[in-house]
């Protein structure tokens, strides 16, 4: 659902002005005591919490070739072992008839050196389609072909996640997705759908890959310690010069950009 709301009741504050190096837009509400200094705005820099949230936790679809995630070089790489990377196609259509493919590009991200797969899941949702005659293959970038679904007697819409491990809304693939484990996630993934004889009154509404990566290669840094008022967890790596003051940590406060996001 896309809900545009409160267009009549939304307040316009004329004291808020927008300016760049060549143009001033104040919608005719510039007070007499306001001047502009014509200084170009600096490029927006995300804080690290916002950077990780936008670049690691949001589905990658219209993120401009990961180029908008240069902040990761400073903030540190995404931990896709702790939380899988959800990657979506930038564009796909359901043709009126015949077989079709859905392409999903997995680009490199700043700061991340390895992309070794530990788990792959595929989510597909269709609306108003007979999928009984569908055969669906997932073709990985480093070769390899896994059959997710074979032709069945009974069909209907697809609405689930193909996964080797049980989870809510998950179904077992026809062939195990573990065939991709240990291979690189980088490159072009193809969802090949052979559906020549199926009814085509509806469409495929959602496709995504969930990639859990680098669980063996993710570095643990013993110099990072976790402490609260009653317990210290350093996994046996406390250097001799580290002490704890038993001060309870303040409640985390989000910055405004992270709050809005």
C-alpha positions in Angstrom: 0.0 0.0 0.0 1.2 3.5 -0.8 -0.6 6.0 1.4 -0.2 9.8 0.7 -1.8 11.6 3.7 -2.5 14.9 5.3 -1.8 17.0 2.2 -4.4 19.6 3.4 -3.3 19.7 7.0 0.5 19.6 6.5 1.9 22.9 7.8 4.2 24.9 5.7 6.8 26.9 7.7 8.0 29.9 5.7 10.9 30.4 8.1 12.5 27.2 6.6 14.5 28.2 3.4 16.2 26.1 0.7 19.3 27.5 -0.9 22.1 26.4 -3.2 24.9 28.2 -5.0 22.8 29.6 -7.8 19.1 29.6 -6.7 17.1 30.6 -3.7 13.6 29.1 -3.2 11.5 30.6 -0.4 8.1 30.6 -2.1 7.8 34.4 -1.7 8.2 34.2 2.1 11.7 35.6 2.5 11.7 37.9 5.6 13.5 41.2 5.3 16.3 40.1 7.7 17.2 36.9 5.8 20.3 36.8 3.5 22.0 34.1 1.6 25.8 33.5 1.5 25.8 31.4 -1.8 28.0 28.7 -0.2 27.5 25.4 -1.9 26.2 22.7 0.4 28.6 20.0 1.4 27.8 16.4 0.3 25.6 14.8 2.9 27.6 12.4 5.1 25.7 9.6 6.9 26.5 8.8 10.4 27.6 5.2 10.9 24.4 3.9 12.4 22.5 5.3 9.4 25.1 4.0 7.0 24.9 0.5 8.3 21.1 0.6 8.3 20.8 1.9 4.8 23.6 -0.1 3.2 23.4 -3.4 5.1 19.9 -3.8 6.3 17.8 -2.4 3.5 17.0 -4.5 0.4 19.4 -3.6 -2.4 17.4 -2.6 -5.4 17.7 1.0 -6.4 20.8 1.7 -4.4 23.0 3.2 -7.1 25.4 0.3 -7.7 26.4 0.5 -4.1 28.3 3.7 -4.9 26.1 5.5 -2.3 27.7 3.3 0.4 31.2 4.7 0.5 30.5 5.4 4.2 31.2 1.7 4.8 34.9 2.3 4.1 34.9 4.4 7.3 32.2 2.8 9.4 33.2 -0.8 8.8 31.9 -3.6 6.5 28.4 -5.1 6.8 28.1 -8.2 8.9 26.1 -10.4 6.6 26.6 -13.4 8.8 24.7 -11.8 11.7 22.0 -10.5 9.4 21.7 -11.8 5.7 21.9 -9.4 2.8 18.6 -9.2 1.0 19.2 -8.4 -2.7 16.4 -7.6 -5.1 16.3 -7.1 -8.9 16.5 -3.6 -10.2 13.8 -4.3 -12.8 11.8 -7.2 -14.1 8.5 -7.8 -15.9 6.2 -10.8 -16.3 5.6 -11.3 -20.1 2.2 -12.2 -21.5 3.4 -15.6 -22.6 6.4 -18.0 -22.6 9.4 -18.5 -20.4 11.1 -15.6 -18.7 14.2 -14.8 -16.5 14.6 -12.5 -13.5 18.2 -11.2 -13.1 19.6 -10.1 -9.7 23.0 -8.4 -9.6 25.1 -8.7 -6.5 27.7 -5.8 -6.5 30.7 -5.4 -4.4 30.4 -3.2 -1.3 33.0 -0.8 0.1 35.0 -2.4 3.0 33.8 -6.0 2.3 36.6 -8.2 0.9 35.0 -11.6 0.9 31.6 -12.8 -0.2 31.7 -16.5 0.7 28.1 -17.9 0.9 26.9 -19.8 3.9 23.2 -19.9 3.2 20.9 -18.9 0.3 17.2 -18.3 0.4 14.9 -17.3 -2.4 11.5 -15.5 -1.9 9.0 -15.4 -4.8 5.5 -14.0 -4.7 3.0 -14.1 -7.6 -0.6 -12.8 -7.9 -3.3 -14.4 -10.0 -1.1 -17.1 -11.7 -1.3 -20.8 -12.2 2.2 -22.0 -11.3 1.5 -25.8 -11.6 3.5 -26.1 -14.9 6.3 -23.9 -13.7 9.9 -25.1 -13.4 12.1 -22.6 -11.6 15.9 -22.8 -11.6 18.3 -20.6 -9.7 21.5 -20.1 -11.6 24.4 -18.7 -9.6 27.2 -16.4 -10.8 30.0 -18.9 -10.2 28.1 -21.6 -12.3 25.8 -24.0 -10.6 22.1 -24.6 -11.1 19.6 -25.5 -8.4 16.0 -26.5 -9.2 13.7 -24.6 -6.8 10.4 -25.9 -8.1 9.4 -28.7 -10.6 6.2 -29.2 -12.4 3.3 -30.2 -10.1 -0.3 -31.4 -10.6 -1.8 -28.8 -8.4 -0.8 -25.1 -8.7 -1.8 -21.6 -7.6 0.1 -18.6 -6.6 3.6 -18.7 -5.1 4.0 -16.9 -1.8 6.9 -18.2 0.2 10.7 -18.6 0.7 12.6 -21.5 -0.7 14.9 -22.6 2.1 16.9 -25.7 3.2 16.1 -24.9 6.8 12.6 -24.6 8.3 11.2 -21.2 8.9 7.9 -19.4 8.9 6.6 -19.2 5.3 9.4 -21.4 4.0 9.2 -24.3 1.6 11.8 -26.9 0.8 13.4 -26.4 -2.7 13.3 -29.4 -5.1 17.1 -29.4 -4.9 19.1 -28.2 -1.9 20.4 -24.6 -2.0 23.4 -25.7 0.0 25.0 -26.4 -3.4 26.0 -22.7 -3.4 27.7 -22.8 0.0 31.4 -21.9 -0.1 31.0 -20.1 -3.4 31.2 -16.4 -4.1 27.9 -14.4 -4.1 29.3 -11.6 -6.4 27.9 -11.3 -9.9 24.7 -12.0 -11.7 22.1 -14.4 -10.4 19.4 -15.7 -12.7 16.0 -17.0 -11.8 15.0 -19.0 -14.9 11.2 -19.7 -15.0 10.0 -22.1 -17.6 6.2 -21.4 -17.8 5.2 -21.7 -21.4 1.9 -23.5 -20.7 0.8 -21.6 -17.7 -2.1 -19.2 -17.4 -0.8 -15.6 -17.5 -3.6 -13.5 -16.1 -1.5 -12.2 -13.2 2.2 -11.3 -12.5 5.2 -12.0 -10.3 5.1 -9.3 -7.7 8.3 -9.9 -5.6 11.6 -11.7 -6.0 14.5 -11.5 -3.6 17.7 -13.4 -2.5 18.7 -13.6 1.1 22.5 -14.2 1.3 24.2 -15.2 4.6 27.9 -14.7 4.0 31.4 -14.8 5.6 30.4 -16.6 8.8 33.9 -18.2 8.9 35.8 -15.2 7.7 34.1 -12.5 9.9 36.7 -11.1 12.1 36.3 -10.9 15.9 38.3 -8.0 17.4 39.2 -8.8 21.0 39.9 -5.1 21.7 36.2 -4.4 21.5 34.6 -5.1 24.9 31.0 -5.3 26.0 30.2 -4.1 29.5 27.1 -3.3 31.6 26.5 -2.5 35.2 26.6 -6.1 36.4 28.5 -8.2 33.8 31.6 -8.0 31.6 31.9 -10.1 28.5 35.3 -10.1 26.8 35.5 -13.7 25.7 38.8 -14.2 27.6 40.5 -11.4 25.7 40.8 -8.6 28.3 44.2 -6.9 27.9 46.0 -6.1 31.1 45.5 -2.4 30.7 41.7 -2.6 30.5 39.5 -1.8 33.6 35.7 -1.5 34.0 34.1 1.3 35.9 30.7 -0.4 36.4 28.8 2.6 35.1 25.5 1.7 33.4 25.4 2.7 29.8 23.0 5.5 28.9 20.0 4.5 26.7 20.8 4.7 23.0 19.6 7.9 21.4 19.1 7.8 17.6 20.3 10.8 15.6 17.5 12.5 13.6 18.5 11.1 10.2 18.4 7.6 11.6 15.1 8.3 13.4 13.5 9.5 10.1 14.8 6.5 8.2 
